[in-house]
């Protein structure tokens, strides 16, 4: 019985499992720009005269073409 549980534990630990998936570069770029826009919408000096929806959609289209954080 001990041998069975020992083998079961070893097999259980040998399988590769991920609790969370790793973020890709595009995910981290999107998270960064989402937080940046969130801050700009509340604290930017000219926040009332900026068309945020048009600006955000334009920026998101442009940053999605880059694979590297530095390029974006």
C-alpha positions in Angstrom: 0.0 0.0 0.0 2.9 2.4 0.8 4.5 1.5 -2.5 1.3 2.3 -4.3 1.0 5.7 -2.7 4.7 6.4 -3.2 4.3 5.6 -7.0 1.2 7.7 -7.1 2.9 10.7 -5.5 5.9 10.4 -7.8 3.7 10.2 -10.9 1.7 13.1 -9.7 4.7 15.3 -9.2 6.3 14.3 -12.5 3.5 15.8 -14.6 4.1 19.3 -15.7 1.3 21.5 -14.5 0.9 25.2 -14.7 -1.3 27.0 -12.2 -1.2 30.1 -14.3 -0.2 30.6 -17.9 2.7 32.9 -18.7 1.9 36.3 -20.1 3.1 36.9 -23.6 4.8 40.1 -24.6 1.6 41.3 -26.3 -0.3 40.7 -23.0 2.1 42.8 -21.0 2.1 45.5 -23.7 -1.7 45.7 -23.5 -1.7 45.7 -19.7 0.8 48.6 -19.7 -1.1 50.7 -22.2 -4.5 50.0 -20.4 -3.0 51.2 -17.1 -1.4 54.2 -18.9 -4.7 55.3 -20.4 -6.4 54.8 -17.1 -4.0 57.2 -15.4 -4.1 59.7 -18.3 -7.9 59.8 -18.4 -7.9 60.9 -14.7 -4.7 63.0 -14.3 -3.9 64.5 -17.8 -4.1 68.3 -17.9 -6.1 68.3 -21.2 -8.2 65.2 -20.4 -11.4 67.0 -21.2 -10.5 67.9 -24.8 -9.0 64.5 -25.8 -11.1 62.0 -27.7 -10.1 59.0 -25.6 -12.0 56.4 -27.6 -10.5 57.3 -30.9 -7.0 57.7 -29.4 -7.2 54.3 -27.6 -8.4 52.4 -30.7 -5.7 54.0 -32.8 -2.9 53.2 -30.4 -4.1 49.6 -29.9 -4.1 49.0 -33.6 -0.6 50.4 -33.8 0.8 48.5 -30.8 -0.6 45.1 -31.9 1.8 45.0 -34.9 4.8 44.9 -32.6 6.1 41.8 -30.8 8.6 43.5 -28.6 7.8 45.8 -25.7 10.6 48.2 -26.6 9.3 48.6 -30.2 5.8 49.3 -28.9 
